[in-house]
Amino acid sequence: MSDIISHYVERAVKGFMTRREFIGRLGALGVAAASANSLLASAARAEGPKKGGLIRSGLQGGASTDSLDPALAASSVANNVLTAYGDLLVEVSPQGEIVPRLAETVEASADAKTWTFKIRRGVEFHNGKTLKPEDVLKTMQRHSNEDSQSGALGIMRGIESMKADGGYFSVTLETPNADLPYLMADYHLVVQPEGGMDAPAAGIGTGPYTVEVNEPGARHAFKKFANYWDTDRGHAEEIEILVLNDDTARTAALQSGQVHFINRVSPKIANLLGRAPGLRIESISGRGHYCFLMHCDTAPFASNDLRMALKLAVDRQEMVDKVLRGYGSVGNDMPINAAYPLFSGDIEQRSYDPDQARHYYQKSGHDGPVVLKVSDNAFPGAVDAAALFQQSAAKAGIPLQIERVPSDGYWSEVWNKDPFCASYWGGRPVQDQMFSTAYKSDADWNDTRFKREDFDALLLQAKGELDTAKRTALYHEMGLMVRDEGGAIIPMFNDFIDGVSEQIGGWENDPGGGMMYDGALVKTWLL
């Protein structure tokens, strides 16, 4: 690195130069913006985090019905709350690798059927109790219970037995599964004292922050836990989440300095916001997708002809162009894309075909409007996307009726309850987890009511298949089944777009999801 570039890097890291000025100076020296950002990020990490202060975020995806119970987390705000007060056994890094957290090590039997986690010693819960393997066991037992309503219930099925023995927690599966550690990284599986059996919504965990204010749908505030075990997290003394579901209010809060970062920046204003003084846009592509979900077991969507008609009635490219504004790509009515390690790229891309859509609509025998419920809270640009869908469907002779519903309560009263609504998924690190969470017949979050014994059999077979080529072929077959017979219309895979103040250091984008895969509040610091 030349002396002049080193000088600029040092000034930017110490806060004497904004990121915008830094990129401009290096641009004049012929350094690309992406390379300049990489240099600055590496230098900031090497400089080390600064401690103290208050970091405040403004997030969409919260409601008055939210709970501190990890089992019930279903949106961005709830996920960020979990990251603040809780820890998982393991996590998935931005590079897709398993990272130890409350489990120091993870070991598998030769057949990948039994997995053993060595539980970290000396970790303290916020109530003063010491973490024990029994707490992990009871946490997993609670999420395996049908009455828990846990979003992780689908991935917990298939476990033959679990036990806590000495300093270890172990899982024995009904069939081998090479991806078991990825399943244990599911964000619902925050370890709680006694597994949260008696008080699941107490907000007690081993995380970097203790819950000080819990006002669902409005505000969540936290203070640094003095006895937190990991010095690499929890740099600010206090953190706060303001629930700002309205796009305009959220953007204004960032521009005025009321918050340090916001999630779900609308693609139509992203470039403009990124040019505002003291701010930057952080975006990354990944496994996230926006969708319209139909219940396969509910009239009129029980007819696959009607489902196919609606899939063919979406102009995907128009939606990507006008809603995502280049921050995303075309979807193919299956939740898997090239961001997954065992993706098959030879599945034909579905495209807008009004003539075929009309054919299947008439074949379905349905008469009258098809009602789609949508809210701004479903995903950025959801209302605009629904309007485009309505227009393209009309050209196929399909009367799509849009019913706009309130944002508050959308995830508890509409999603996973109404037979046709807008939604989004952040995706999962591996196919097994995505399919087990949302498409397995008995999954609690099977939000399309896609219930197929042959699909479940393939999923079970894929779990135990250790040959990569054969496993890829199984996922290919499952993807086709979901694409052609499922209830998910997936017109686009979205980039995750966040707005960030130049006062924030330590930011690292994660393809797992926005807000550094919901870890920004606990991993960043004030410059």
VOLUM-462399 format. One record per residue (C-alpha): y negated, z negated, x; residue number from 1. Coordinates in steps of 0.2 Angstrom, whole numbers, plus 5000, padded with zeros to 4 digits. Each point is the difference from the previous one (the first is absolute). Layout:
N
@v: Y	w: Z	u: X	num: NUM
...
END
This chain:
527
@v: 5000	w: 5000	u: 5000	num: 1
@v: 4983	w: 5005	u: 5007	num: 2
@v: 4987	w: 4986	u: 5004	num: 3
@v: 4988	w: 5006	u: 4986	num: 4
@v: 5014	w: 5000	u: 4987	num: 5
@v: 5006	w: 4983	u: 5006	num: 6
@v: 4982	w: 4994	u: 4998	num: 7
@v: 4998	w: 5006	u: 4983	num: 8
@v: 5017	w: 4992	u: 4995	num: 9
@v: 4994	w: 4983	u: 5007	num: 10
@v: 4984	w: 5001	u: 4990	num: 11
@v: 5008	w: 5005	u: 4984	num: 12
@v: 5014	w: 4986	u: 5001	num: 13
@v: 4986	w: 4987	u: 5004	num: 14
@v: 4990	w: 5006	u: 4984	num: 15
@v: 4985	w: 5008	u: 5010	num: 16
@v: 5005	w: 5017	u: 4993	num: 17
@v: 5006	w: 5005	u: 4982	num: 18
@v: 5016	w: 5010	u: 4999	num: 19
@v: 4990	w: 5014	u: 4993	num: 20
@v: 4989	w: 5000	u: 5016	num: 21
@v: 5015	w: 4998	u: 5011	num: 22
@v: 5009	w: 5015	u: 4992	num: 23
@v: 4984	w: 5010	u: 5001	num: 24
@v: 4997	w: 4996	u: 5019	num: 25
@v: 5018	w: 5004	u: 5004	num: 26
@v: 4999	w: 5016	u: 4990	num: 27
@v: 4986	w: 5006	u: 5011	num: 28
@v: 5012	w: 4997	u: 5014	num: 29
@v: 5013	w: 5011	u: 4992	num: 30
@v: 5011	w: 4986	u: 4994	num: 31
@v: 5008	w: 5003	u: 4982	num: 32
@v: 4996	w: 4987	u: 4987	num: 33
@v: 5018	w: 4996	u: 4998	num: 34
@v: 5002	w: 4996	u: 5019	num: 35
@v: 4984	w: 4990	u: 5000	num: 36
@v: 5006	w: 4990	u: 4985	num: 37
@v: 5016	w: 4997	u: 5010	num: 38
@v: 4991	w: 4995	u: 5015	num: 39
@v: 4989	w: 4987	u: 4991	num: 40
@v: 5015	w: 4993	u: 4990	num: 41
@v: 5010	w: 4997	u: 5016	num: 42
@v: 4985	w: 4992	u: 5009	num: 43
@v: 4997	w: 4989	u: 4985	num: 44
@v: 5018	w: 4994	u: 5000	num: 45
@v: 4999	w: 4997	u: 5019	num: 46
@v: 4984	w: 4990	u: 4998	num: 47
@v: 5009	w: 4989	u: 4988	num: 48
@v: 4995	w: 4993	u: 4983	num: 49
@v: 4985	w: 4990	u: 4997	num: 50
@v: 5003	w: 4984	u: 4990	num: 51
@v: 4990	w: 4992	u: 4985	num: 52
@v: 4989	w: 5006	u: 4986	num: 53
@v: 5003	w: 5006	u: 4982	num: 54
@v: 5008	w: 5017	u: 4997	num: 55
@v: 4998	w: 5006	u: 4982	num: 56
@v: 5008	w: 5015	u: 4991	num: 57
@v: 4997	w: 5009	u: 4984	num: 58
@v: 5017	w: 5006	u: 4993	num: 59
@v: 5005	w: 5010	u: 4985	num: 60
@v: 5017	w: 4996	u: 4992	num: 61
@v: 4997	w: 4982	u: 4993	num: 62
@v: 5001	w: 4993	u: 4983	num: 63
@v: 4998	w: 4984	u: 4990	num: 64
@v: 5019	w: 5000	u: 4998	num: 65
@v: 5004	w: 4999	u: 5018	num: 66
@v: 5011	w: 4986	u: 5007	num: 67
@v: 5003	w: 4992	u: 5017	num: 68
@v: 5018	w: 5002	u: 4997	num: 69
@v: 5006	w: 5012	u: 5013	num: 70
@v: 5014	w: 5007	u: 4988	num: 71
@v: 4986	w: 5006	u: 4988	num: 72
@v: 4989	w: 5009	u: 5013	num: 73
@v: 4997	w: 5018	u: 4994	num: 74
@v: 4983	w: 5005	u: 5006	num: 75
@v: 4988	w: 5001	u: 5015	num: 76
@v: 4991	w: 4983	u: 4997	num: 77
@v: 5016	w: 4991	u: 4998	num: 78
@v: 5008	w: 5007	u: 5015	num: 79
@v: 4985	w: 4995	u: 5011	num: 80
@v: 5001	w: 4983	u: 4993	num: 81
@v: 5018	w: 4999	u: 5005	num: 82
@v: 4996	w: 5005	u: 5018	num: 83
@v: 4986	w: 4987	u: 5001	num: 84
@v: 5011	w: 4985	u: 4995	num: 85
@v: 5018	w: 5006	u: 5004	num: 86
@v: 5012	w: 5007	u: 5013	num: 87
@v: 5015	w: 5010	u: 4999	num: 88
@v: 5016	w: 5000	u: 5010	num: 89
@v: 4996	w: 5016	u: 5008	num: 90
@v: 4987	w: 5014	u: 4998	num: 91
@v: 4999	w: 5019	u: 5003	num: 92
@v: 4988	w: 5005	u: 5014	num: 93
@v: 4988	w: 5015	u: 4998	num: 94
@v: 5013	w: 5010	u: 5011	num: 95
@v: 5014	w: 4996	u: 4988	num: 96
@v: 5009	w: 4987	u: 5010	num: 97
@v: 5006	w: 4982	u: 4995	num: 98
@v: 4989	w: 4986	u: 5006	num: 99
@v: 5006	w: 4982	u: 5000	num: 100
@v: 4990	w: 4988	u: 4990	num: 101
@v: 5008	w: 4984	u: 4993	num: 102
@v: 5016	w: 5007	u: 5007	num: 103
@v: 4999	w: 5000	u: 5019	num: 104
@v: 5015	w: 5012	u: 5002	num: 105
@v: 5011	w: 5011	u: 4988	num: 106
@v: 5018	w: 5004	u: 5004	num: 107
@v: 5013	w: 5010	u: 4991	num: 108
@v: 5018	w: 5001	u: 5000	num: 109
@v: 5008	w: 5016	u: 5007	num: 110
@v: 5003	w: 5007	u: 4982	num: 111
@v: 4982	w: 4995	u: 4995	num: 112
@v: 5007	w: 4990	u: 4986	num: 113
@v: 4995	w: 4982	u: 5006	num: 114
@v: 4982	w: 4997	u: 5006	num: 115
@v: 4994	w: 4984	u: 5009	num: 116
@v: 4982	w: 4994	u: 5001	num: 117
@v: 4996	w: 4986	u: 5013	num: 118
@v: 4986	w: 4990	u: 4991	num: 119
@v: 4985	w: 4996	u: 5011	num: 120
@v: 4998	w: 4981	u: 5004	num: 121
@v: 4984	w: 4990	u: 4998	num: 122
@v: 4993	w: 5010	u: 4986	num: 123
@v: 4991	w: 4989	u: 4987	num: 124
@v: 4996	w: 5003	u: 4982	num: 125
@v: 4983	w: 4996	u: 4993	num: 126
@v: 5007	w: 4985	u: 4992	num: 127
@v: 5005	w: 4992	u: 5016	num: 128
@v: 5019	w: 5004	u: 4999	num: 129
@v: 5009	w: 5009	u: 5014	num: 130
@v: 5008	w: 5017	u: 4997	num: 131
@v: 5019	w: 4999	u: 4999	num: 132
@v: 5013	w: 5013	u: 4998	num: 133
@v: 5003	w: 4992	u: 4983	num: 134
@v: 4983	w: 5005	u: 4994	num: 135
@v: 5004	w: 5018	u: 5004	num: 136
@v: 5017	w: 4999	u: 4991	num: 137
@v: 4992	w: 4993	u: 4985	num: 138
@v: 4986	w: 5013	u: 5000	num: 139
@v: 5012	w: 5014	u: 5001	num: 140
@v: 5011	w: 4992	u: 4986	num: 141
@v: 4985	w: 4999	u: 4989	num: 142
@v: 4995	w: 5019	u: 5002	num: 143
@v: 5019	w: 5004	u: 4996	num: 144
@v: 4999	w: 4990	u: 4984	num: 145
@v: 4998	w: 5012	u: 4984	num: 146
@v: 4988	w: 4987	u: 4993	num: 147
@v: 4988	w: 5001	u: 5014	num: 148
@v: 4993	w: 5017	u: 4995	num: 149
@v: 4998	w: 5004	u: 5018	num: 150
@v: 4994	w: 5017	u: 5006	num: 151
@v: 5013	w: 4998	u: 5014	num: 152
@v: 5015	w: 4997	u: 4988	num: 153
@v: 5006	w: 5018	u: 5002	num: 154
@v: 5002	w: 4999	u: 5019	num: 155
@v: 5008	w: 4983	u: 4999	num: 156
@v: 5014	w: 5006	u: 4989	num: 157
@v: 5015	w: 5005	u: 5011	num: 158
@v: 5000	w: 4984	u: 5010	num: 159
@v: 5017	w: 4992	u: 4999	num: 160
@v: 4995	w: 4983	u: 5008	num: 161
@v: 4986	w: 4991	u: 5009	num: 162
@v: 5001	w: 4984	u: 5010	num: 163
@v: 4989	w: 4988	u: 5011	num: 164
@v: 5010	w: 4993	u: 5015	num: 165
@v: 4991	w: 4991	u: 5014	num: 166
@v: 4985	w: 5009	u: 5005	num: 167
@v: 5006	w: 5017	u: 4992	num: 168
@v: 4999	w: 5009	u: 4983	num: 169
@v: 5013	w: 5013	u: 4997	num: 170
@v: 5003	w: 5013	u: 4987	num: 171
@v: 5017	w: 5008	u: 4997	num: 172
@v: 4999	w: 5017	u: 4990	num: 173
@v: 5013	w: 5007	u: 4988	num: 174
@v: 4999	w: 5016	u: 5010	num: 175
@v: 4992	w: 5004	u: 5017	num: 176
@v: 4981	w: 5004	u: 5001	num: 177
@v: 4992	w: 5004	u: 5016	num: 178
@v: 4983	w: 4998	u: 4992	num: 179
@v: 5002	w: 4982	u: 4994	num: 180
@v: 4986	w: 4994	u: 5011	num: 181
@v: 4988	w: 5012	u: 4992	num: 182
@v: 5004	w: 4993	u: 4983	num: 183
@v: 4997	w: 4982	u: 5006	num: 184
@v: 4982	w: 5006	u: 5005	num: 185
@v: 4996	w: 5003	u: 4981	num: 186
@v: 4983	w: 4991	u: 4997	num: 187
@v: 5007	w: 4990	u: 4985	num: 188
@v: 5012	w: 4990	u: 5012	num: 189
@v: 4987	w: 4988	u: 5006	num: 190
@v: 5009	w: 4984	u: 5005	num: 191
@v: 4995	w: 4985	u: 4990	num: 192
@v: 5005	w: 4982	u: 5002	num: 193
@v: 5016	w: 4997	u: 4990	num: 194
@v: 4999	w: 5019	u: 4997	num: 195
@v: 4987	w: 4996	u: 4987	num: 196
@v: 5013	w: 4995	u: 4987	num: 197
@v: 4990	w: 4987	u: 4992	num: 198
@v: 4982	w: 5006	u: 5003	num: 199
@v: 5000	w: 5019	u: 5004	num: 200
@v: 4982	w: 5002	u: 4996	num: 201
@v: 4994	w: 4985	u: 5011	num: 202
@v: 4993	w: 5012	u: 5014	num: 203
@v: 5009	w: 4990	u: 5013	num: 204
@v: 5006	w: 5009	u: 5015	num: 205
@v: 5000	w: 5001	u: 5019	num: 206
@v: 4986	w: 5013	u: 5001	num: 207
@v: 4984	w: 4999	u: 5010	num: 208
@v: 4990	w: 4995	u: 4986	num: 209
@v: 5000	w: 4987	u: 4986	num: 210
@v: 4995	w: 5004	u: 4982	num: 211
@v: 4983	w: 4992	u: 4996	num: 212
@v: 4995	w: 5010	u: 4985	num: 213
@v: 5011	w: 5009	u: 4988	num: 214
@v: 4991	w: 5009	u: 4986	num: 215
@v: 5011	w: 5015	u: 4995	num: 216
@v: 4990	w: 5015	u: 4996	num: 217
@v: 4984	w: 4994	u: 5008	num: 218
@v: 5002	w: 4991	u: 5017	num: 219
@v: 5012	w: 4993	u: 5013	num: 220
@v: 4994	w: 4989	u: 5015	num: 221
@v: 5010	w: 4993	u: 5014	num: 222
@v: 4998	w: 4989	u: 5015	num: 223
@v: 5008	w: 5000	u: 5017	num: 224
@v: 5016	w: 4990	u: 5001	num: 225
@v: 4998	w: 4989	u: 5016	num: 226
@v: 5019	w: 4999	u: 5003	num: 227
@v: 5003	w: 5019	u: 4999	num: 228
@v: 5014	w: 5005	u: 5012	num: 229
@v: 4994	w: 5018	u: 5005	num: 230
@v: 4984	w: 5001	u: 5010	num: 231
@v: 4999	w: 5019	u: 4998	num: 232
@v: 4995	w: 4998	u: 4982	num: 233
@v: 4987	w: 4990	u: 4990	num: 234
@v: 4985	w: 5003	u: 5011	num: 235
@v: 4986	w: 4997	u: 4987	num: 236
@v: 4998	w: 4982	u: 4995	num: 237
@v: 4998	w: 5005	u: 4982	num: 238
@v: 5005	w: 5016	u: 4990	num: 239
@v: 4996	w: 5005	u: 4982	num: 240
@v: 5005	w: 5014	u: 4988	num: 241
@v: 4988	w: 5005	u: 4986	num: 242
@v: 5009	w: 5010	u: 4986	num: 243
@v: 4990	w: 5015	u: 4998	num: 244
@v: 5009	w: 5013	u: 4989	num: 245
@v: 4985	w: 5010	u: 4997	num: 246
@v: 4998	w: 5014	u: 5013	num: 247
@v: 4981	w: 5000	u: 5000	num: 248
@v: 4999	w: 4981	u: 5001	num: 249
@v: 5013	w: 5000	u: 5014	num: 250
@v: 4990	w: 5013	u: 5010	num: 251
@v: 4983	w: 4991	u: 4997	num: 252
@v: 5008	w: 4984	u: 5007	num: 253
@v: 5005	w: 5008	u: 5016	num: 254
@v: 4983	w: 5009	u: 5002	num: 255
@v: 4990	w: 4985	u: 4997	num: 256
@v: 5010	w: 4989	u: 5012	num: 257
@v: 5007	w: 4989	u: 4987	num: 258
@v: 5018	w: 5004	u: 5006	num: 259
@v: 5007	w: 5006	u: 5017	num: 260
@v: 5012	w: 5012	u: 4993	num: 261
@v: 5006	w: 5008	u: 4983	num: 262
@v: 5016	w: 5009	u: 4995	num: 263
@v: 5004	w: 5015	u: 4990	num: 264
@v: 4984	w: 5010	u: 5005	num: 265
@v: 4999	w: 5014	u: 4988	num: 266
@v: 5003	w: 5017	u: 5009	num: 267
@v: 4985	w: 5008	u: 4992	num: 268
@v: 4988	w: 4988	u: 5009	num: 269
@v: 5010	w: 4996	u: 5016	num: 270
@v: 4991	w: 5012	u: 5011	num: 271
@v: 4983	w: 4995	u: 4993	num: 272
@v: 5004	w: 4981	u: 5002	num: 273
@v: 5006	w: 5003	u: 5018	num: 274
@v: 4983	w: 5006	u: 5005	num: 275
@v: 4991	w: 4985	u: 4994	num: 276
@v: 4992	w: 4989	u: 5014	num: 277
@v: 5012	w: 4986	u: 5006	num: 278
@v: 5015	w: 5006	u: 4991	num: 279
@v: 5015	w: 5011	u: 5003	num: 280
@v: 5015	w: 5007	u: 4990	num: 281
@v: 5017	w: 4996	u: 5006	num: 282
@v: 5014	w: 5011	u: 4992	num: 283
@v: 5018	w: 5004	u: 5003	num: 284
@v: 5014	w: 5010	u: 4992	num: 285
@v: 5016	w: 4992	u: 4996	num: 286
@v: 5013	w: 4997	u: 4986	num: 287
@v: 4987	w: 4995	u: 4986	num: 288
@v: 5000	w: 5011	u: 4985	num: 289
@v: 4991	w: 5001	u: 4983	num: 290
@v: 5011	w: 5004	u: 4985	num: 291
@v: 5001	w: 5001	u: 4981	num: 292
@v: 5016	w: 4990	u: 4994	num: 293
@v: 5011	w: 5004	u: 4985	num: 294
@v: 5013	w: 4989	u: 4993	num: 295
@v: 5016	w: 5010	u: 5000	num: 296
@v: 5008	w: 4989	u: 4987	num: 297
@v: 4985	w: 5001	u: 4988	num: 298
@v: 4996	w: 5013	u: 4987	num: 299
@v: 4993	w: 5013	u: 5002	num: 300
@v: 5003	w: 4999	u: 5019	num: 301
@v: 5019	w: 4997	u: 4998	num: 302
@v: 5000	w: 5019	u: 5000	num: 303
@v: 5002	w: 5007	u: 5017	num: 304
@v: 4993	w: 5017	u: 4993	num: 305
@v: 4984	w: 4991	u: 4996	num: 306
@v: 4999	w: 4991	u: 5017	num: 307
@v: 5003	w: 5017	u: 5008	num: 308
@v: 4986	w: 5008	u: 4990	num: 309
@v: 4988	w: 4987	u: 5005	num: 310
@v: 5005	w: 5001	u: 5018	num: 311
@v: 4997	w: 5019	u: 5000	num: 312
@v: 4983	w: 4998	u: 4991	num: 313
@v: 4992	w: 4991	u: 5014	num: 314
@v: 4989	w: 5011	u: 5012	num: 315
@v: 5004	w: 4990	u: 5016	num: 316
@v: 4989	w: 5009	u: 5012	num: 317
@v: 4985	w: 4999	u: 4988	num: 318
@v: 5003	w: 4981	u: 4999	num: 319
@v: 5001	w: 4998	u: 5019	num: 320
@v: 4984	w: 5011	u: 5002	num: 321
@v: 4989	w: 4992	u: 4987	num: 322
@v: 5006	w: 4982	u: 4999	num: 323
@v: 5006	w: 4997	u: 5018	num: 324
@v: 4987	w: 5011	u: 5008	num: 325
@v: 5012	w: 5004	u: 5015	num: 326
@v: 5005	w: 4981	u: 5002	num: 327
@v: 5018	w: 5004	u: 4995	num: 328
@v: 5013	w: 5013	u: 4997	num: 329
@v: 5010	w: 5008	u: 4986	num: 330
@v: 5015	w: 4989	u: 4992	num: 331
@v: 5016	w: 5006	u: 4994	num: 332
@v: 5006	w: 4988	u: 4986	num: 333
@v: 5010	w: 4990	u: 5012	num: 334
@v: 4993	w: 4984	u: 5009	num: 335
@v: 5006	w: 5006	u: 5018	num: 336
@v: 4990	w: 5011	u: 5012	num: 337
@v: 4999	w: 5004	u: 5018	num: 338
@v: 4994	w: 4982	u: 5004	num: 339
@v: 5018	w: 4994	u: 4998	num: 340
@v: 5012	w: 5001	u: 5014	num: 341
@v: 5015	w: 5009	u: 4991	num: 342
@v: 4989	w: 5012	u: 4990	num: 343
@v: 5008	w: 5017	u: 4995	num: 344
@v: 4986	w: 5013	u: 5001	num: 345
@v: 5010	w: 5014	u: 4992	num: 346
@v: 4998	w: 4994	u: 4982	num: 347
@v: 4990	w: 5014	u: 4990	num: 348
@v: 4982	w: 4995	u: 4997	num: 349
@v: 4997	w: 5000	u: 4981	num: 350
@v: 4984	w: 5009	u: 4995	num: 351
@v: 4989	w: 5002	u: 4984	num: 352
@v: 5009	w: 5012	u: 4988	num: 353
@v: 4992	w: 5000	u: 4982	num: 354
@v: 5013	w: 5013	u: 4994	num: 355
@v: 5015	w: 4989	u: 5005	num: 356
@v: 4991	w: 4985	u: 4994	num: 357
@v: 4998	w: 5008	u: 4983	num: 358
@v: 5018	w: 5005	u: 4999	num: 359
@v: 5006	w: 4982	u: 5004	num: 360
@v: 4988	w: 4992	u: 4988	num: 361
@v: 5006	w: 5011	u: 4986	num: 362
@v: 5018	w: 4997	u: 5004	num: 363
@v: 4997	w: 4981	u: 4999	num: 364
@v: 4996	w: 5002	u: 4982	num: 365
@v: 4985	w: 4987	u: 5002	num: 366
@v: 4986	w: 5003	u: 4988	num: 367
@v: 4983	w: 4992	u: 5001	num: 368
@v: 4990	w: 4993	u: 5014	num: 369
@v: 5007	w: 4991	u: 5016	num: 370
@v: 4990	w: 4984	u: 5003	num: 371
@v: 4996	w: 4995	u: 5018	num: 372
@v: 4992	w: 4983	u: 5004	num: 373
@v: 4989	w: 4999	u: 5015	num: 374
@v: 4988	w: 4989	u: 5008	num: 375
@v: 4988	w: 5000	u: 5015	num: 376
@v: 5011	w: 4986	u: 5007	num: 377
@v: 5015	w: 5011	u: 5001	num: 378
@v: 4994	w: 5010	u: 5015	num: 379
@v: 4984	w: 5007	u: 5007	num: 380
@v: 4995	w: 5015	u: 4989	num: 381
@v: 5014	w: 4996	u: 4987	num: 382
@v: 4989	w: 5004	u: 4985	num: 383
@v: 4994	w: 5017	u: 5008	num: 384
@v: 5019	w: 5004	u: 5005	num: 385
@v: 5005	w: 4997	u: 4982	num: 386
@v: 4986	w: 5011	u: 4994	num: 387
@v: 5006	w: 5014	u: 5011	num: 388
@v: 5018	w: 4997	u: 4994	num: 389
@v: 4994	w: 5002	u: 4982	num: 390
@v: 4991	w: 5016	u: 5004	num: 391
@v: 5015	w: 5008	u: 5009	num: 392
@v: 5012	w: 4994	u: 4987	num: 393
@v: 4989	w: 5008	u: 4986	num: 394
@v: 5003	w: 5017	u: 5009	num: 395
@v: 5018	w: 4997	u: 4997	num: 396
@v: 4998	w: 4996	u: 4982	num: 397
@v: 5003	w: 4981	u: 5002	num: 398
@v: 4988	w: 4989	u: 4991	num: 399
@v: 4998	w: 4986	u: 5013	num: 400
@v: 4990	w: 4985	u: 4993	num: 401
@v: 4991	w: 4989	u: 5012	num: 402
@v: 4998	w: 4981	u: 4995	num: 403
@v: 4988	w: 4991	u: 5012	num: 404
@v: 5004	w: 4982	u: 5001	num: 405
@v: 4991	w: 4985	u: 5008	num: 406
@v: 5003	w: 4996	u: 5018	num: 407
@v: 5003	w: 4982	u: 4998	num: 408
@v: 5018	w: 4996	u: 4996	num: 409
@v: 5006	w: 5018	u: 5003	num: 410
@v: 5014	w: 4995	u: 5012	num: 411
@v: 5006	w: 4986	u: 4988	num: 412
@v: 4998	w: 5009	u: 4983	num: 413
@v: 5001	w: 5019	u: 5003	num: 414
@v: 5010	w: 5004	u: 5016	num: 415
@v: 5018	w: 4997	u: 4998	num: 416
@v: 4998	w: 4998	u: 4982	num: 417
@v: 4992	w: 5015	u: 4992	num: 418
@v: 5011	w: 5016	u: 5000	num: 419
@v: 4988	w: 5012	u: 5008	num: 420
@v: 4986	w: 4993	u: 5012	num: 421
@v: 4991	w: 5003	u: 5016	num: 422
@v: 5006	w: 4990	u: 5015	num: 423
@v: 5001	w: 5000	u: 5019	num: 424
@v: 5013	w: 4995	u: 5013	num: 425
@v: 4996	w: 4995	u: 5018	num: 426
@v: 5017	w: 5006	u: 5005	num: 427
@v: 5013	w: 4990	u: 5010	num: 428
@v: 5005	w: 5002	u: 5019	num: 429
@v: 5017	w: 5007	u: 4996	num: 430
@v: 5008	w: 5010	u: 4986	num: 431
@v: 5012	w: 4987	u: 4995	num: 432
@v: 4987	w: 4987	u: 4997	num: 433
@v: 4989	w: 5013	u: 4989	num: 434
@v: 5015	w: 5005	u: 4990	num: 435
@v: 5007	w: 4983	u: 4998	num: 436
@v: 4983	w: 4993	u: 4994	num: 437
@v: 4995	w: 5013	u: 4988	num: 438
@v: 5015	w: 5012	u: 4995	num: 439
@v: 5016	w: 4989	u: 5000	num: 440
@v: 5006	w: 4997	u: 4983	num: 441
@v: 4998	w: 4981	u: 5000	num: 442
@v: 4984	w: 4999	u: 5010	num: 443
@v: 4987	w: 4989	u: 4992	num: 444
@v: 4987	w: 5013	u: 5005	num: 445
@v: 5009	w: 5015	u: 4994	num: 446
@v: 4984	w: 5006	u: 4992	num: 447
@v: 5007	w: 5017	u: 4994	num: 448
@v: 5016	w: 4992	u: 4992	num: 449
@v: 5010	w: 5012	u: 5011	num: 450
@v: 5017	w: 4994	u: 4997	num: 451
@v: 5014	w: 5010	u: 5008	num: 452
@v: 5017	w: 4994	u: 5005	num: 453
@v: 5003	w: 5015	u: 5011	num: 454
@v: 4983	w: 4997	u: 5009	num: 455
@v: 5004	w: 4981	u: 5003	num: 456
@v: 5017	w: 5005	u: 5007	num: 457
@v: 4991	w: 5012	u: 5012	num: 458
@v: 4988	w: 4986	u: 5005	num: 459
@v: 5014	w: 4988	u: 5003	num: 460
@v: 5009	w: 5013	u: 5011	num: 461
@v: 4985	w: 5004	u: 5010	num: 462
@v: 4997	w: 4981	u: 5004	num: 463
@v: 5017	w: 5000	u: 5008	num: 464
@v: 4999	w: 5016	u: 5009	num: 465
@v: 4996	w: 4998	u: 5018	num: 466
@v: 5001	w: 5019	u: 5005	num: 467
@v: 4982	w: 5006	u: 4999	num: 468
@v: 5004	w: 5018	u: 4995	num: 469
@v: 5011	w: 4994	u: 4986	num: 470
@v: 4987	w: 4987	u: 4994	num: 471
@v: 4987	w: 5013	u: 5000	num: 472
@v: 5010	w: 5012	u: 4989	num: 473
@v: 5003	w: 4986	u: 4988	num: 474
@v: 4981	w: 4996	u: 4999	num: 475
@v: 4998	w: 5019	u: 4997	num: 476
@v: 5011	w: 5000	u: 4985	num: 477
@v: 4992	w: 4984	u: 4993	num: 478
@v: 4982	w: 5008	u: 5003	num: 479
@v: 5005	w: 5015	u: 4990	num: 480
@v: 5007	w: 4990	u: 4986	num: 481
@v: 4984	w: 4990	u: 4998	num: 482
@v: 4990	w: 5016	u: 5002	num: 483
@v: 5009	w: 5009	u: 4986	num: 484
@v: 5006	w: 4987	u: 4988	num: 485
@v: 4989	w: 4985	u: 5003	num: 486
@v: 4984	w: 4994	u: 4991	num: 487
@v: 4988	w: 5000	u: 5015	num: 488
@v: 4987	w: 5013	u: 5000	num: 489
@v: 4993	w: 4999	u: 5018	num: 490
@v: 4987	w: 5013	u: 5003	num: 491
@v: 4993	w: 4993	u: 5016	num: 492
@v: 5002	w: 4989	u: 5015	num: 493
@v: 4984	w: 4991	u: 5004	num: 494
@v: 4992	w: 4995	u: 5016	num: 495
@v: 4995	w: 4982	u: 5001	num: 496
@v: 4981	w: 4999	u: 5001	num: 497
@v: 4991	w: 4984	u: 5004	num: 498
@v: 4981	w: 4997	u: 5004	num: 499
@v: 4997	w: 4989	u: 5015	num: 500
@v: 4985	w: 4991	u: 5007	num: 501
@v: 4995	w: 5003	u: 5018	num: 502
@v: 5000	w: 4981	u: 5002	num: 503
@v: 5019	w: 5000	u: 4999	num: 504
@v: 5011	w: 5001	u: 5015	num: 505
@v: 5019	w: 5002	u: 5002	num: 506
@v: 5003	w: 5013	u: 4986	num: 507
@v: 5016	w: 5009	u: 5002	num: 508
@v: 5005	w: 5013	u: 4986	num: 509
@v: 5018	w: 4998	u: 4994	num: 510
@v: 5009	w: 5014	u: 4990	num: 511
@v: 5008	w: 4987	u: 4990	num: 512
@v: 4985	w: 4997	u: 4989	num: 513
@v: 4981	w: 4998	u: 4999	num: 514
@v: 4991	w: 4985	u: 5008	num: 515
@v: 5011	w: 5000	u: 5015	num: 516
@v: 5015	w: 4999	u: 4988	num: 517
@v: 4991	w: 4985	u: 4992	num: 518
@v: 4998	w: 4991	u: 5016	num: 519
@v: 4982	w: 5003	u: 5004	num: 520
@v: 4994	w: 4983	u: 4995	num: 521
@v: 5011	w: 4991	u: 5012	num: 522
@v: 5001	w: 5012	u: 5014	num: 523
@v: 4981	w: 5005	u: 5003	num: 524
@v: 4986	w: 4991	u: 5006	num: 525
@v: 4981	w: 5000	u: 5000	num: 526
@v: 4991	w: 5008	u: 5015	num: 527
END
